[in-house]
Amino acid sequence: MHPILVQRRRLVLYLMAWLPVVALLTASLVLTDWGGWAQSLLFSFPLVTVYAFLCLAAWYPCRALPLGDERTAFSLATHIATAAISAAVWVGMAWALAKPFEQSVAPEGGVRLTSEQMGLIFVLGLLVYLLSVAIHYLFVASEESRAAERRALEAEVAARDAELQALKAQLNPHFLFNSLNSVASLAGSDPGRARTMCIELGDYLRGTLNESGATLQPLEAELAMVRRFLNVESVRYGDRLLVVEEIDDDCLAYVVPPLLLQPLVENALKHGIAQLVGGGEVLIGARCRGDQLALWVENPVDPDDRSRSGAGVGLAIVRQRLAKVFAGDARLRHGRSGDSYRAEIILPAVAADQEAGQKGVQDE
């Protein structure tokens, strides 16, 4: 469909743009003694309105005959011929409208359209149609530009999503290898716990597959995934692992990338709990700070071990995923303070309904 006809506002603005043509034709008829101002205006207004809709047909040859290629001369010749035909049709409409119009306004004869006036209408129609062609080429260029921008944006989003999926895909093997090593170590000493761990591991991996296509998910769903992960690890650590959550309820509806917290929790177990004979407490927290969401994982560390740098595979992937999803609006910071280690993520507080609305706008 013609882009002007798609929106009522565009159509109104388009018809208003023809008012100067109405005024020009009215003045020309008055100056050539066809009739008075009222008669000329009543004649010109419907005639120009009909021609305005006729000129909309220029959209289709403009799309079919782009300028700037080897067919430019043919395109120009086609538009000139079409303009001449349209102007001739407009003259015919003027002649047909003038006869009953003159009989009703000036029944005693009055004035008639002369060949000079019809020639004037023809020239005006020719020029206006060619102007319409130029405007339609601007429309075509604008539509092609928007289409190119939309394709570029879709390609950028597709590339970003592919990179995110690749980064997230690295997490599952990383966790799976560690879990299988734990199962192997338990298989000889405690087959029952090894079997339980396999079952919990299956439930966890099934959950990660269900979320494999999501770019963002509510924090509540992310915490559910973390709890599944901890169920797997609790089989190995037993009473040595204590998990405490400090989650503000207001934060649960905000969205985060899937499997964002799991690498932090895994590091807390590997570099913290696993290194302590008596185990310890892993603290998982979430707090809303204005337009930011803060997430953190804190764990005890061996006071005599100062070797941990914290720059593992999991943290590197977390950084990359934050950069892909939030650009420079999110950050990860981590470090040791005394006998505890804390990894904290600061990211924009985006509600689930807000994220869905933004996605809808992009789709349009």
C-alpha positions in Angstrom: 0.0 0.0 0.0 1.1 3.6 -0.6 3.0 4.9 2.5 0.8 8.1 2.5 -2.4 6.1 2.6 -1.2 3.9 5.5 -1.5 6.7 8.1 -4.4 9.2 8.3 -2.0 11.9 9.5 0.2 11.5 6.5 -2.8 11.8 4.2 -4.0 14.9 5.9 -0.6 16.6 5.6 -0.4 15.5 1.9 -3.7 17.0 1.0 -2.8 20.2 2.9 0.3 20.5 0.8 -2.0 20.8 -2.3 -3.6 24.0 -1.0 -1.0 26.2 -2.7 -1.9 24.4 -6.0 -5.6 25.3 -5.3 -4.7 28.9 -4.7 -2.5 29.0 -7.8 -5.1 27.6 -10.1 -7.8 29.8 -8.6 -5.7 32.9 -9.1 -4.9 31.9 -12.7 -8.5 31.4 -13.6 -9.4 34.8 -12.0 -6.6 36.5 -13.9 -7.6 35.0 -17.2 -11.2 36.2 -16.7 -12.8 32.7 -16.3 -14.8 33.8 -13.3 -14.8 35.5 -9.9 -12.9 34.3 -6.9 -15.7 32.3 -5.4 -16.5 30.6 -8.7 -12.9 29.8 -9.4 -12.3 28.5 -5.9 -15.3 26.2 -6.0 -14.1 24.9 -9.4 -10.4 24.5 -8.4 -10.8 22.8 -5.0 -12.5 19.5 -6.1 -10.4 19.5 -9.3 -7.1 19.7 -7.4 -8.2 17.2 -4.8 -8.9 14.6 -7.4 -5.6 15.3 -9.1 -3.8 14.9 -5.8 -5.0 11.3 -5.5 -4.2 10.7 -9.2 -0.6 11.8 -8.5 -0.3 9.2 -5.8 0.1 6.7 -8.7 3.6 8.0 -9.2 4.7 5.9 -6.2 4.6 2.6 -8.2 6.7 3.6 -11.2 9.2 5.4 -8.8 9.7 2.1 -7.0 9.9 0.1 -10.2 12.3 2.5 -12.0 15.1 3.6 -9.5 17.4 6.4 -10.6 21.1 6.1 -10.7 21.5 2.9 -12.8 21.7 2.3 -16.6 18.0 2.8 -17.0 17.9 6.4 -15.7 17.2 7.8 -19.2 14.3 5.3 -19.7 13.0 6.2 -16.2 13.0 9.9 -16.9 11.3 9.4 -20.3 8.7 7.2 -18.7 7.9 9.7 -16.0 7.7 12.6 -18.5 5.3 10.6 -20.6 3.2 9.6 -17.6 3.1 13.2 -16.5 1.9 14.3 -19.9 -0.8 11.6 -19.9 -1.9 12.6 -16.3 -2.0 16.3 -17.2 -4.1 15.5 -20.3 -6.5 13.5 -18.1 -6.6 16.4 -15.7 -7.5 18.7 -18.5 -10.3 16.3 -19.5 -11.6 16.3 -15.9 -11.5 20.1 -15.9 -13.5 20.3 -19.1 -16.0 17.8 -17.8 -16.4 19.6 -14.5 -16.6 23.1 -16.2 -19.7 22.4 -18.3 -22.2 21.6 -15.6 -20.4 23.9 -13.2 -20.8 26.9 -15.7 -24.4 26.0 -16.4 -25.3 26.0 -12.7 -23.3 29.1 -11.8 -23.8 31.1 -15.0 -26.9 29.8 -16.7 -27.0 32.6 -19.2 -23.7 31.6 -20.7 -21.2 33.4 -18.6 -17.6 32.3 -19.4 -16.2 29.1 -20.8 -12.8 27.4 -20.4 -10.7 28.7 -23.3 -7.9 26.8 -25.0 -5.5 29.2 -23.2 -6.9 28.2 -19.8 -6.9 24.5 -20.6 -3.3 24.9 -21.7 -2.5 26.5 -18.4 -4.2 23.7 -16.6 -2.2 21.2 -18.7 1.1 22.9 -17.9 0.3 23.2 -14.2 -0.7 19.5 -14.1 2.5 18.5 -15.9 4.7 20.4 -13.5 2.8 19.3 -10.4 3.0 15.6 -11.4 6.8 15.9 -12.0 7.1 17.5 -8.6 5.1 14.6 -7.2 7.6 12.2 -8.9 10.5 13.9 -7.2 8.8 13.7 -3.8 8.0 10.1 -4.3 11.6 9.3 -5.1 12.4 10.9 -1.7 9.9 8.6 -0.1 11.4 5.6 -1.9 14.9 6.7 -0.7 13.6 7.1 2.8 11.9 3.7 2.8 15.1 2.0 1.5 17.2 3.8 4.1 14.9 2.7 6.9 14.8 -0.9 5.5 18.6 -0.9 5.4 18.8 0.4 9.0 16.3 -2.2 10.1 18.3 -5.0 8.4 21.5 -3.7 9.9 19.9 -3.6 13.4 18.5 -7.1 12.9 21.9 -8.4 11.8 23.6 -6.7 14.8 21.0 -8.2 17.2 21.4 -11.6 15.6 25.2 -11.4 15.9 24.9 -10.3 19.5 22.5 -13.1 20.4 24.8 -15.6 18.7 27.7 -14.4 20.7 25.7 -14.5 23.9 24.6 -18.1 23.2 28.2 -19.0 22.5 29.3 -17.5 25.8 26.5 -19.2 27.7 27.3 -22.5 26.0 30.8 -22.3 27.5 29.3 -22.3 31.0 27.5 -25.6 30.8 30.6 -27.7 29.8 32.6 -25.8 32.4 30.2 -26.7 35.2 29.5 -30.2 33.7 33.2 -31.2 33.8 33.5 -30.2 37.4 30.3 -32.0 38.3 31.3 -35.2 36.6 34.6 -35.1 38.4 32.7 -34.9 41.7 30.4 -37.8 40.6 33.5 -39.8 39.8 35.1 -39.1 43.1 31.9 -40.1 45.0 31.2 -43.2 42.9 33.9 -45.3 44.8 33.4 -43.9 48.3 29.7 -43.2 48.4 27.7 -44.6 45.4 24.4 -43.5 46.9 25.4 -39.8 47.0 26.9 -40.2 43.5 23.5 -41.4 42.2 21.7 -38.6 44.0 24.1 -36.1 42.5 23.5 -37.5 39.0 19.7 -37.0 39.5 20.1 -33.4 40.7 22.5 -32.7 37.8 20.0 -34.0 35.3 17.3 -31.7 36.8 19.7 -28.7 36.6 20.7 -29.3 33.0 17.1 -29.8 32.0 16.4 -26.3 33.4 19.3 -24.7 31.6 18.0 -26.2 28.3 14.6 -24.7 28.9 16.2 -21.3 29.2 18.6 -21.7 26.3 16.8 -19.3 24.0 16.3 -16.4 26.5 18.5 -13.3 26.4 17.0 -12.0 29.7 14.9 -13.6 32.4 13.5 -12.4 35.7 15.8 -12.5 38.7 13.4 -14.9 40.4 14.0 -17.5 37.6 17.7 -16.9 37.8 17.7 -17.6 41.6 15.7 -20.8 40.9 18.5 -22.0 38.6 21.1 -21.1 41.3 19.2 -23.2 43.8 19.1 -26.1 41.4 22.9 -25.8 41.0 23.4 -25.7 44.8 21.2 -28.8 45.2 23.7 -30.6 43.0 26.7 -29.3 44.9 25.1 -29.9 48.3 25.3 -33.6 47.6 29.1 -33.3 47.5 29.6 -30.8 50.3 26.9 -31.9 52.7 26.9 -30.1 56.0 30.0 -28.1 55.0 27.9 -25.9 52.8 25.5 -23.3 54.2 23.7 -21.0 51.8 22.1 -17.7 53.0 20.1 -15.4 50.8 19.6 -11.7 51.3 17.2 -10.9 48.4 15.0 -7.8 48.3 11.6 -8.9 47.1 11.3 -5.7 44.9 14.3 -7.0 42.8 12.7 -10.3 41.8 10.8 -8.8 38.8 13.9 -7.3 37.3 15.6 -9.1 34.4 19.1 -10.5 34.2 21.0 -12.7 31.6 20.4 -16.4 32.3 23.2 -18.2 34.2 24.7 -14.9 35.4 25.0 -15.9 39.1 25.9 -19.5 38.6 29.6 -18.9 37.7 30.0 -16.6 40.8 28.4 -19.3 43.1 30.6 -22.0 41.5 33.7 -19.9 42.1 32.6 -19.4 45.7 32.4 -23.1 46.2 35.6 -24.0 44.3 37.9 -21.3 45.7 36.2 -20.9 49.1 34.2 -23.7 50.6 36.2 -26.5 49.0 39.4 -25.1 50.5 38.1 -25.0 54.1 38.0 -28.1 56.2 34.9 -27.0 58.0 33.3 -25.4 55.0 31.4 -22.2 55.4 28.6 -19.9 54.4 27.9 -18.6 50.9 25.9 -15.4 50.9 23.8 -14.5 47.8 22.3 -11.0 47.8 20.3 -8.7 45.6 19.4 -5.1 46.2 17.8 -2.3 44.2 19.6 1.0 44.2 17.5 3.5 42.3 17.9 2.6 38.6 20.5 0.0 39.3 20.4 -3.6 40.4 23.2 -5.0 42.6 23.8 -8.7 42.8 26.6 -10.3 44.9 28.0 -13.6 46.1 30.2 -13.7 49.2 32.1 -16.6 50.6 34.8 -17.3 53.3 38.4 -18.0 52.2 41.3 -19.6 53.8 43.1 -16.8 55.7 46.5 -18.4 55.0 45.9 -18.7 51.2 46.5 -15.5 49.4 46.9 -17.0 45.9 43.4 -16.6 44.6 43.2 -14.0 41.9 39.6 -14.6 41.0 40.2 -14.2 37.2 38.8 -17.6 36.2 36.9 -18.7 33.1 33.5 -18.1 34.7 34.3 -14.4 35.7 35.6 -13.7 32.2 32.5 -15.0 30.6 30.3 -13.0 33.0 32.2 -9.9 32.0 31.7 -10.6 28.3 28.0 -11.3 28.6 27.4 -8.1 30.6 29.3 -6.1 27.9 27.2 -7.7 25.1 23.8 -7.2 26.8 24.3 -3.9 28.6 27.3 -2.3 26.8 29.0 -0.1 29.3 26.1 0.2 31.7 27.0 -2.9 33.7 30.1 -3.9 35.6 31.6 -6.8 37.6 33.9 -6.1 40.5 35.4 -8.7 42.9 38.0 -8.9 45.6 39.1 -10.1 48.9 38.4 -8.3 52.2 39.9 -10.0 55.3 38.7 -13.6 55.4 35.9 -13.2 52.9 35.7 -12.9 49.1 33.0 -10.9 47.3 32.0 -10.8 43.7 29.4 -8.1 42.8 27.5 -7.2 39.7 26.0 -3.8 39.1 23.6 -3.6 36.1 20.6 -1.5 35.0 17.3 -2.3 36.8 15.1 -3.3 33.9 11.6 -4.7 34.8 10.3 -7.7 32.9 7.4 -5.8 31.4 9.7 -2.9 30.3 12.0 -5.3 28.6 9.1 -6.9 26.7 7.9 -3.5 25.6 11.3 -2.6 24.3 11.5 -5.9 22.4 8.1 -5.2 20.8 9.2 -1.8 19.6 12.3 -3.3 18.0 10.2 -5.9 16.3 8.1 -3.3 14.8 
